[in-house]
């Protein structure tokens, strides 16, 4: 039973570290302006096209 707990703990720690790495990568992209916080197309003012 102790071995199973150790394996479960190691898996949890590994997945936690992977999650932290993903968040770091996302934050780095935002800071370097390579990953925008939001899609500008979604927030662009709509233009009225006269027919």
C-alpha positions as a LaTeX table, in Angstrom:
\begin{tabular}{lrrr}
\hline
Residue & $x$ (\AA) & $y$ (\AA) & $z$ (\AA) \\
\hline
Unk1 & 0.00 & 0.00 & 0.00 \\
Unk2 & 2.88 & 2.36 & 0.79 \\
Unk3 & 4.29 & 1.85 & $-2.72$ \\
Unk4 & 0.95 & 2.80 & $-4.29$ \\
Unk5 & 0.83 & 5.98 & $-2.23$ \\
Unk6 & 4.35 & 6.90 & $-3.32$ \\
Unk7 & 3.53 & 6.31 & $-6.97$ \\
Unk8 & 0.34 & 8.34 & $-6.66$ \\
Unk9 & 2.25 & 11.16 & $-4.96$ \\
Unk10 & 4.92 & 11.15 & $-7.68$ \\
Unk11 & 2.25 & 11.26 & $-10.41$ \\
Unk12 & 0.51 & 14.14 & $-8.65$ \\
Unk13 & 3.76 & 16.07 & $-8.29$ \\
Unk14 & 4.64 & 15.43 & $-11.93$ \\
Unk15 & 1.25 & 16.62 & $-13.17$ \\
Unk16 & 1.45 & 19.67 & $-10.90$ \\
Unk17 & 4.88 & 20.55 & $-12.31$ \\
Unk18 & 3.59 & 20.15 & $-15.88$ \\
Unk19 & 0.70 & 22.49 & $-15.06$ \\
Unk20 & 3.07 & 25.10 & $-13.60$ \\
Unk21 & 5.23 & 24.85 & $-16.73$ \\
Unk22 & 2.21 & 25.44 & $-18.95$ \\
Unk23 & 1.16 & 28.50 & $-16.97$ \\
Unk24 & 4.73 & 29.85 & $-17.11$ \\
Unk25 & 4.85 & 29.35 & $-20.87$ \\
Unk26 & 1.52 & 31.16 & $-21.29$ \\
Unk27 & 2.64 & 34.07 & $-19.09$ \\
Unk28 & 5.91 & 34.30 & $-21.00$ \\
Unk29 & 4.00 & 34.49 & $-24.27$ \\
Unk30 & 1.79 & 37.27 & $-22.92$ \\
Unk31 & 4.81 & 39.25 & $-21.70$ \\
Unk32 & 6.62 & 38.84 & $-25.03$ \\
Unk33 & 3.43 & 39.87 & $-26.87$ \\
Unk34 & 3.40 & 36.58 & $-28.78$ \\
Unk35 & 0.29 & 35.31 & $-27.01$ \\
Unk36 & $-2.45$ & 37.94 & $-26.76$ \\
Unk37 & $-4.71$ & 38.03 & $-23.72$ \\
Unk38 & $-7.76$ & 38.06 & $-25.98$ \\
Unk39 & $-8.55$ & 37.83 & $-29.67$ \\
Unk40 & $-8.63$ & 41.37 & $-31.03$ \\
Unk41 & $-11.06$ & 40.34 & $-33.78$ \\
Unk42 & $-13.68$ & 39.53 & $-31.15$ \\
Unk43 & $-13.43$ & 43.02 & $-29.64$ \\
Unk44 & $-12.95$ & 45.08 & $-32.79$ \\
Unk45 & $-15.69$ & 47.66 & $-33.35$ \\
Unk46 & $-18.08$ & 46.56 & $-36.03$ \\
Unk47 & $-18.01$ & 48.69 & $-39.14$ \\
Unk48 & $-21.21$ & 49.69 & $-40.85$ \\
Unk49 & $-20.98$ & 48.78 & $-44.50$ \\
Unk50 & $-23.39$ & 50.92 & $-46.51$ \\
Unk51 & $-25.09$ & 48.90 & $-49.20$ \\
\hline
\end{tabular}
